[in-house]
């Protein structure tokens, strides 16, 4: 059985192995695939593995031999799952592989906002400390998190893990999610409405999927409900933020700082509004990137396909 990996480089730049897939069929791995090359590269393959290369209805119409599409990510909006389901094509994703990595990175973004460690380190190497008349200095306000309130929009596995770390730092957690688990509530963790979260949180972290109801959830109207100086963290999906509105709020000081690992169009364009914002940290979508996390993703991808071939489907999103 032919297996085509359309864009394998991001998952495996050379520090992992494709051996697991190669045990299941004849594998061809492309580092990257442009839109113009997708149909040709799929050819007559029945198994297609993709990360961010889109598989559209048009492609499925031409490549009618496809039986299985494995998405190398949790989000699967790169595949027209409705068209796939209509054609009897199984589409799978990779849930929960990055819980530890993504929650850790969210906290790292928050810590960087609070202390600007990278900026201060660079200032030392540039000679600022050696030439300073005092024994210490800081170029940005230092923020202590203990006693403050973190609002988490999206309280699934990643949100819960981030909340656990926040509580260990002495923070109170307010969670907003459609699904509620009362057993998670305590004196330091409570479910609230979104408006209650906006009003009370000192820090807001986005851990929700991108749905119609969450698209643009950070917008001018909702920012106006927030505390002055609120910190906003997003390492979920860039489209959760109306970037023009966040830029304006950062530049006015309404939002005290923001740190994002995702933007609306990736790779980022230099015309992105957030490039012109004050007090923002932008990283290149690397929350998921530790080798341990990527190995876990690879293992689940192999297992998803192995289960499919045995007739025992798992992690199916094309229902």
Buried (B, 14 or more C-beta within 10 A) or exposed (E): EBBBBBBBEBBBEEEBEBEBBEEBBEBBBBEEBEEEEBEEBBEEBBBBBBBBBBBBBEBBEEBEEBBBBBBBBBBBBBBBBEBBBEBEBBBBBBBEBBBBBBBBBBBBBBBBBBBBEEEBEEBEEEEEBEEEEEEEEEEBEEBEBEEBBBBBBBBBBBBBBBBEBBBEBEBBBBBBBEEEEEEBEEEBBBBBEBEBBBBBBBBBBBBBEBEEEBEBBBBBEBBEEBBEEBBBBBBBBBBBBBBBBBBBBBBEEBBBBBBBBBBBEEEBEEEBBBBBBBBBBBBEBEBBBBEEBBBBBBBBBBBBBBBBBEEEBEBBBBE
